[in-house]
Amino acid sequence: MTAQEDDDNYLGQFIPLQYHLAMLKDKNRMQSFKAAIDHVVAPGSKVLELGGGTGILSWFAAAKADKVWRAEFNPDLVNVSRQILEKITTDIKSKLCMPMRLIICP
């Protein structure tokens, strides 16, 4: 299998964007994630989220952390999360770095 074929097969494993929306609308799920993040992220922390998806968990972490980096391999999610970040008008935005597409070399 070539590297491109391997990439193509991996890209097929992503969760479609509409499923991310359904997860974001799940109030119990989101409240549980927020509570867990509030519990473990101390004020002044530096946070790296790998597989950042839509960026909501990074957003939660940025409420306490000094800086939050988010890496995501799925280019569609990187684009969506960048659009979301561009619309944020609060001071939390300054703590969030633009998401990056992460490619891990073998």
Secondary structure, 3 states (H helix, E strand, C coil): CCHHHHHHHHHCCCCCHHHHHHHHHCHHHHHHHHHHHHHHCCCCCEEEEECCCCCHHHHHHHCCCCEEEEEECCHHHHHHHHHHHHHCCCHHHHHECCCEECCCCC
